């Protein structure tokens, strides 16, 4: 059925938004691979759920709005807008918990096989997030070029 993968992504986004994490199991294949999860979460759907929980500890009132959904073959592209408040602190970006609002875009590609999500790639506008929250980029020394 045309568009069924797009509808699955809509249902998945709603489940993430409403923290209905058990509802997600029906949409993901057992060999699901997340290529952009927070590494603290671990692999697979369990890792994605754990990373989601970690994100919710840092960002309260988090809502994700779908801006664009495109389907091509076995892939669905999602562009969305995430908003919320920075309430849990993010030491990795040098920003203390202060309740500041944020508003960023993120992009995802979901790959399907037999009606189930088997792979995901994601990217968010972390630079804009850091700027909105008054954080700083991690400072790492640049190695001198050898001659």
N, C-alpha and C positions, 0 to 999 in steps of 0.2 A: 504494500500500500504506500503510495507516494506521500512523503511528508511524515511518515511514522517515526523516523529517527529524530526529526525536529521536535515532534511532540514528546518523545522520550526525554530529550534534553530539557524541555519546558518543565516536565514533571520532576526531573532531577533537581533543577534549579529551585523549584518550589519546596522540595523536601529539604535541601540545604538551608534555604531561607527560614523555614519553620522549624529547623532542628529535628525533623522527623528522620533521623539517621537510619532507623531500621527499615524504613520504606525504600531506601536506596538499594538494598540487596537484590531486589527483583530486576533492576535495570543494568547490572554489571555482570560481566562474565567472570568465571572463577579465576581466570588467568589475567585479570585486569592489571595493567601497568600504568602507573601515574608518573609521567616524566617531569613533573614540576612541583611535586609535593614538598612541603617542608620536610627536610630530612629527619627531623626529630620525630615525625609521625610514623615512619616505617613504610614498608612496601604495601602495594595492593590497596583494596578498598578499606581495609582496616586502618592502614596508614593514612589514607585520605580523611577518614573520619577522625582520627587522632589529631591530624594537623588542623582540621576544622575546629575541633575543641580548643586547641591552643590559640587559634586566631580569635575565637570568641572570648577567651580570657583576656586578651589584649584590647580588643575592639568591641565595645558594647553597642547596643542598638543597631547592629549591623544589618543592613538590607542590601540586597543585590537586585537590580532592575535590568531586565533584558532590553538591550537597545537594538540588537540585530541578530538574526539567526539565518544562516545560509546552509543549504544542504547540497552536497555534490558527491554522488556515489556513496561510498561507505563512510564519509566524513561529514560532520556538522561543525560549522564555525559559529562561535558565540562571542558577541561583543557586549559587555555589560558595564553597568555603573554601580559601584559599591560606595555606600555612605554609612556613617556611624560616628561613634565617639571613641577617642583614645583614652580608655579608662584603666588599662592594666599595666601600662609601662612597657617599653620596648628598649631594653638596654643595648641591644644590637645596633640601634640607630641613634643612641644617645638622646632619647626623648623620654622624660619622665611622664608618668600617668598624670594627665592634667585635664581630661575631659574635652580636649579640643576636638572639633568636628573635622571629619575628612570626607573627601569626595574624589574618587579616582575611577578610572576605567581599567578593565582587564579584558583579556581575550583568551579564548579556549578553543581547542580543536579536539573533538571527540571522534574516535574511530570505532565503528560498529562491525560486528560479525554475528550473523544469525540473530539480529534484533537486540543484541546486548552490547554494552560499551566495553571494549577490550583495551582501549588505550586513550590517554589524555595528555595533551600538552597545554600548558597555561603560562601566561605572562601578565603581570600587572605593572602599573605605572608607579613603581616603588620610589622613583625620584620625586614625583609629585607628592606622594605620601610623606616622605621625609621633609620636604619643603613645608607642607601644610602643618606638620606637627612640630616644626622647629628642631628637628633632629640634625644629625651630621652624618656624612658618609664616613665609613670606617677609614682610618688613616693607616695605610700600609706603605712602608718604604719602597721606593722604586729602585730595583737593582741597576747598578751602573752597567752600561753596555761594555762587554769585553772587546778588546781590540786584538 
